[in-house]
């Protein structure tokens, strides 16, 4: 295995492609499942974070992760054109739905389901095929145009939209330790960073911000 000298996402992608070629995709999915899937009940430290996340009234959840943390909470949909439509149409029924019941909220796992290797985006060919599907469907562009998107995580890549501003209303991202330069870069993408200090909050910033957002939404709905 030729490990890259750099530490960029592109370098990690190249390492992933090499592994998937040498180990084979099905075996890679099995290995990743053992590493990333958790049995219930979840570890106690994870439960408050998951509760804070599920308290937010999302019309849909689009995840780029391979883990199964959200699988039991939301309604999984396929990572293809049909799943894209489910997400884009998810706002149609939210006005009358019970905001406390998230079981019908679509969960689109962009990287696929490790239990079904045929859906998993892992090899270089998988990424090329998915990127072409995103281009043909304009899924991410339509998502930004029709919804206010809240990114939650430790990083934010261009991912199928490119280095261009997101259309529609102002979007948001909960991410840690955002520098002034990075904040200005995100604003050029039409994304406002809601930042927290990872050291000051001991990595609980995501949870605290989501709890505050959920509280504000509940106050407005009363």
C-alpha positions as a Markdown table, in Angstrom:
| # | Residue | x | y | z |
|---|---|---|---|---|
| 1 | Unk | 0.0 | 0.0 | 0.0 |
| 2 | Unk | 1.5 | 3.3 | -1.1 |
| 3 | Unk | 0.5 | 5.8 | 1.7 |
| 4 | Unk | 0.4 | 9.4 | 0.6 |
| 5 | Unk | 2.7 | 11.9 | 2.1 |
| 6 | Unk | 0.0 | 14.5 | 2.5 |
| 7 | Unk | -2.9 | 14.6 | 5.0 |
| 8 | Unk | -5.6 | 16.1 | 2.8 |
| 9 | Unk | -9.0 | 14.6 | 2.1 |
| 10 | Unk | -7.9 | 13.8 | -1.4 |
| 11 | Unk | -4.9 | 11.9 | 0.0 |
| 12 | Unk | -7.3 | 9.9 | 2.2 |
| 13 | Unk | -9.5 | 9.2 | -0.7 |
| 14 | Unk | -6.6 | 7.8 | -2.7 |
| 15 | Unk | -5.7 | 5.5 | 0.2 |
| 16 | Unk | -9.3 | 4.4 | 0.4 |
| 17 | Unk | -9.3 | 3.6 | -3.3 |
| 18 | Unk | -6.1 | 1.5 | -3.0 |
| 19 | Unk | -7.5 | -0.5 | -0.1 |
| 20 | Unk | -10.8 | -1.2 | -1.8 |
| 21 | Unk | -8.9 | -2.5 | -4.8 |
| 22 | Unk | -6.5 | -4.7 | -2.8 |
| 23 | Unk | -8.9 | -6.0 | -0.1 |
| 24 | Unk | -12.1 | -6.1 | -2.3 |
| 25 | Unk | -15.2 | -4.0 | -1.6 |
| 26 | Unk | -17.3 | -6.7 | 0.1 |
| 27 | Unk | -14.6 | -7.5 | 2.6 |
| 28 | Unk | -13.9 | -3.8 | 3.2 |
| 29 | Unk | -17.6 | -3.2 | 4.0 |
| 30 | Unk | -17.5 | -6.1 | 6.5 |
| 31 | Unk | -14.4 | -4.7 | 8.2 |
| 32 | Unk | -15.9 | -1.2 | 8.3 |
| 33 | Unk | -19.1 | -2.5 | 9.7 |
| 34 | Unk | -17.3 | -4.1 | 12.6 |
| 35 | Unk | -15.4 | -0.8 | 13.2 |
| 36 | Unk | -18.3 | 1.7 | 12.8 |
| 37 | Unk | -21.5 | 0.0 | 13.8 |
| 38 | Unk | -22.6 | 0.2 | 17.4 |
| 39 | Unk | -25.1 | -2.0 | 19.2 |
| 40 | Unk | -27.8 | -0.6 | 21.4 |
| 41 | Unk | -27.9 | 0.7 | 24.0 |
| 42 | Unk | -25.4 | 3.3 | 22.8 |
| 43 | Unk | -22.5 | 4.3 | 25.1 |
| 44 | Unk | -23.8 | 6.8 | 27.7 |
| 45 | Unk | -21.6 | 9.6 | 26.4 |
| 46 | Unk | -23.3 | 9.4 | 22.9 |
| 47 | Unk | -26.9 | 9.4 | 24.1 |
| 48 | Unk | -27.1 | 13.2 | 25.0 |
| 49 | Unk | -25.6 | 14.1 | 21.6 |
| 50 | Unk | -28.0 | 11.9 | 19.7 |
| 51 | Unk | -30.9 | 13.2 | 21.8 |
| 52 | Unk | -29.9 | 16.8 | 21.0 |
| 53 | Unk | -29.7 | 15.9 | 17.3 |
| 54 | Unk | -33.1 | 14.2 | 17.1 |
| 55 | Unk | -34.8 | 17.0 | 18.9 |
| 56 | Unk | -34.2 | 19.3 | 15.9 |
| 57 | Unk | -37.2 | 19.3 | 13.5 |
| 58 | Unk | -35.4 | 18.4 | 10.3 |
| 59 | Unk | -37.4 | 17.9 | 7.1 |
| 60 | Unk | -34.8 | 15.3 | 6.1 |
| 61 | Unk | -31.3 | 14.2 | 7.2 |
| 62 | Unk | -28.5 | 13.7 | 4.6 |
| 63 | Unk | -25.5 | 12.0 | 6.1 |
| 64 | Unk | -22.1 | 11.4 | 4.6 |
| 65 | Unk | -21.1 | 8.9 | 7.3 |
| 66 | Unk | -21.0 | 5.1 | 7.2 |
| 67 | Unk | -22.0 | 4.5 | 10.8 |
| 68 | Unk | -25.4 | 3.3 | 12.0 |
| 69 | Unk | -26.1 | 5.9 | 14.7 |
| 70 | Unk | -29.1 | 7.4 | 13.0 |
| 71 | Unk | -30.5 | 4.3 | 11.3 |
| 72 | Unk | -33.0 | 3.4 | 14.0 |
| 73 | Unk | -34.2 | 7.0 | 14.5 |
| 74 | Unk | -35.2 | 8.0 | 10.9 |
| 75 | Unk | -36.6 | 6.4 | 7.8 |
| 76 | Unk | -33.8 | 5.2 | 5.6 |
| 77 | Unk | -34.0 | 5.9 | 1.9 |
| 78 | Unk | -31.8 | 4.8 | -1.0 |
| 79 | Unk | -28.8 | 6.8 | -2.1 |
| 80 | Unk | -30.0 | 7.1 | -5.7 |
| 81 | Unk | -32.4 | 9.2 | -7.7 |
| 82 | Unk | -35.4 | 7.8 | -5.9 |
| 83 | Unk | -33.9 | 8.7 | -2.5 |
| 84 | Unk | -33.0 | 12.2 | -3.8 |
| 85 | Unk | -36.6 | 12.7 | -4.6 |
| 86 | Unk | -37.7 | 11.5 | -1.2 |
| 87 | Unk | -35.5 | 14.1 | 0.4 |
| 88 | Unk | -36.5 | 17.0 | -1.9 |
| 89 | Unk | -40.2 | 16.3 | -1.4 |
| 90 | Unk | -39.9 | 15.7 | 2.4 |
| 91 | Unk | -41.0 | 19.2 | 3.3 |
| 92 | Unk | -44.4 | 18.7 | 1.7 |
| 93 | Unk | -45.8 | 16.8 | 4.6 |
| 94 | Unk | -43.9 | 18.4 | 7.5 |
| 95 | Unk | -46.5 | 21.1 | 8.0 |
| 96 | Unk | -49.1 | 18.6 | 9.2 |
| 97 | Unk | -46.8 | 15.9 | 10.7 |
| 98 | Unk | -46.2 | 15.5 | 14.4 |
| 99 | Unk | -43.0 | 17.3 | 15.0 |
| 100 | Unk | -42.1 | 14.9 | 17.8 |
| 101 | Unk | -42.4 | 11.9 | 15.5 |
| 102 | Unk | -39.2 | 11.6 | 13.4 |
| 103 | Unk | -39.7 | 8.0 | 12.3 |
| 104 | Unk | -41.0 | 9.2 | 8.9 |
| 105 | Unk | -38.2 | 11.7 | 8.4 |
| 106 | Unk | -36.1 | 10.5 | 5.5 |
| 107 | Unk | -32.5 | 9.6 | 6.2 |
| 108 | Unk | -30.3 | 9.6 | 3.1 |
| 109 | Unk | -26.9 | 8.0 | 3.6 |
| 110 | Unk | -24.9 | 9.4 | 0.7 |
| 111 | Unk | -22.1 | 6.8 | 1.2 |
| 112 | Unk | -24.5 | 3.9 | 1.3 |
| 113 | Unk | -25.4 | 1.1 | 3.7 |
| 114 | Unk | -22.5 | -1.1 | 4.8 |
| 115 | Unk | -25.1 | -4.0 | 5.2 |
| 116 | Unk | -25.6 | -3.7 | 1.4 |
| 117 | Unk | -22.2 | -3.4 | -0.4 |
| 118 | Unk | -23.9 | -2.7 | -3.7 |
| 119 | Unk | -25.0 | 0.7 | -2.4 |
| 120 | Unk | -21.7 | 1.7 | -0.8 |
| 121 | Unk | -19.6 | 4.4 | -2.3 |
| 122 | Unk | -16.1 | 3.2 | -1.7 |
| 123 | Unk | -14.1 | 2.6 | -4.9 |
| 124 | Unk | -12.9 | 5.3 | -7.4 |
| 125 | Unk | -15.5 | 3.9 | -9.8 |
| 126 | Unk | -18.2 | 4.3 | -7.1 |
| 127 | Unk | -17.3 | 7.9 | -6.6 |
| 128 | Unk | -17.3 | 8.7 | -10.3 |
| 129 | Unk | -20.7 | 7.1 | -10.8 |
| 130 | Unk | -22.2 | 8.9 | -7.8 |
| 131 | Unk | -20.7 | 12.3 | -8.9 |
| 132 | Unk | -22.2 | 11.8 | -12.3 |
| 133 | Unk | -25.6 | 11.1 | -10.7 |
| 134 | Unk | -25.3 | 14.2 | -8.6 |
| 135 | Unk | -24.5 | 16.2 | -11.7 |
| 136 | Unk | -27.3 | 14.8 | -13.7 |
| 137 | Unk | -29.9 | 15.2 | -11.0 |
| 138 | Unk | -28.7 | 18.5 | -9.6 |
| 139 | Unk | -29.7 | 17.0 | -6.2 |
| 140 | Unk | -27.4 | 19.1 | -4.0 |
| 141 | Unk | -28.1 | 22.3 | -5.9 |
| 142 | Unk | -31.8 | 21.8 | -5.6 |
| 143 | Unk | -31.4 | 20.9 | -1.9 |
| 144 | Unk | -29.7 | 24.2 | -1.1 |
| 145 | Unk | -32.1 | 26.1 | -3.3 |
| 146 | Unk | -35.3 | 24.8 | -1.7 |
| 147 | Unk | -34.2 | 24.3 | 1.9 |
| 148 | Unk | -32.2 | 25.9 | 4.7 |
| 149 | Unk | -29.3 | 23.5 | 5.2 |
| 150 | Unk | -27.7 | 23.0 | 8.6 |
| 151 | Unk | -24.3 | 21.2 | 8.4 |
| 152 | Unk | -23.2 | 19.5 | 11.6 |
| 153 | Unk | -19.7 | 18.0 | 11.9 |
| 154 | Unk | -16.0 | 18.6 | 12.2 |
| 155 | Unk | -15.4 | 19.7 | 8.6 |
| 156 | Unk | -17.1 | 20.9 | 5.4 |
| 157 | Unk | -16.0 | 20.0 | 1.9 |
| 158 | Unk | -17.4 | 21.3 | -1.4 |
| 159 | Unk | -18.9 | 17.8 | -2.0 |
| 160 | Unk | -20.7 | 17.9 | -5.3 |
| 161 | Unk | -21.5 | 21.6 | -5.3 |
| 162 | Unk | -18.0 | 22.9 | -6.0 |
| 163 | Unk | -16.3 | 26.0 | -4.8 |
| 164 | Unk | -19.3 | 28.2 | -5.4 |
| 165 | Unk | -22.0 | 29.9 | -3.4 |
| 166 | Unk | -24.9 | 27.8 | -2.3 |
| 167 | Unk | -28.2 | 29.1 | -3.7 |
| 168 | Unk | -31.3 | 29.9 | -1.7 |
| 169 | Unk | -31.4 | 31.3 | 1.7 |
| 170 | Unk | -28.4 | 31.6 | 4.1 |
| 171 | Unk | -27.3 | 28.2 | 5.2 |
| 172 | Unk | -25.5 | 27.2 | 8.5 |
| 173 | Unk | -22.7 | 25.0 | 9.8 |
| 174 | Unk | -22.0 | 23.9 | 13.3 |
| 175 | Unk | -18.2 | 23.3 | 13.3 |
| 176 | Unk | -15.4 | 23.7 | 15.7 |
| 177 | Unk | -12.6 | 26.2 | 16.0 |
| 178 | Unk | -13.4 | 28.3 | 12.9 |
| 179 | Unk | -10.8 | 30.8 | 12.0 |
| 180 | Unk | -11.7 | 34.2 | 10.6 |
| 181 | Unk | -10.3 | 33.2 | 7.2 |
| 182 | Unk | -12.4 | 30.0 | 7.2 |
| 183 | Unk | -15.5 | 32.0 | 8.3 |
| 184 | Unk | -15.1 | 34.4 | 5.4 |
| 185 | Unk | -14.5 | 31.4 | 3.0 |
| 186 | Unk | -17.8 | 29.8 | 4.2 |
| 187 | Unk | -19.7 | 33.1 | 3.8 |
| 188 | Unk | -18.6 | 33.1 | 0.2 |
| 189 | Unk | -20.4 | 29.8 | -0.1 |
| 190 | Unk | -23.5 | 31.4 | 1.5 |
| 191 | Unk | -22.9 | 29.4 | 4.8 |
| 192 | Unk | -22.8 | 31.0 | 8.2 |
| 193 | Unk | -20.5 | 29.2 | 10.7 |
| 194 | Unk | -21.8 | 28.6 | 14.2 |
| 195 | Unk | -18.5 | 27.9 | 15.8 |
| 196 | Unk | -17.4 | 26.6 | 19.2 |
| 197 | Unk | -14.0 | 26.1 | 20.8 |
| 198 | Unk | -13.3 | 22.3 | 21.0 |
| 199 | Unk | -10.9 | 22.8 | 24.0 |
| 200 | Unk | -13.1 | 25.2 | 25.9 |
| 201 | Unk | -16.2 | 23.0 | 25.5 |
| 202 | Unk | -14.3 | 19.6 | 25.8 |
| 203 | Unk | -15.9 | 18.7 | 22.4 |
| 204 | Unk | -19.4 | 19.2 | 23.7 |
| 205 | Unk | -20.0 | 22.3 | 21.6 |
| 206 | Unk | -22.1 | 20.4 | 19.0 |
| 207 | Unk | -24.5 | 19.2 | 21.7 |
| 208 | Unk | -24.8 | 22.5 | 23.4 |
| 209 | Unk | -25.6 | 24.4 | 20.2 |
| 210 | Unk | -28.1 | 21.8 | 19.0 |
| 211 | Unk | -29.8 | 21.9 | 22.4 |
| 212 | Unk | -30.0 | 25.7 | 22.2 |
| 213 | Unk | -31.4 | 25.6 | 18.6 |
| 214 | Unk | -34.0 | 23.0 | 19.6 |
| 215 | Unk | -35.1 | 25.2 | 22.6 |
| 216 | Unk | -35.5 | 28.2 | 20.4 |
| 217 | Unk | -37.6 | 26.3 | 17.8 |
| 218 | Unk | -39.8 | 25.0 | 20.6 |
| 219 | Unk | -40.3 | 28.5 | 22.0 |
| 220 | Unk | -41.5 | 29.7 | 18.6 |
| 221 | Unk | -43.9 | 26.9 | 18.2 |
| 222 | Unk | -45.6 | 27.4 | 21.5 |
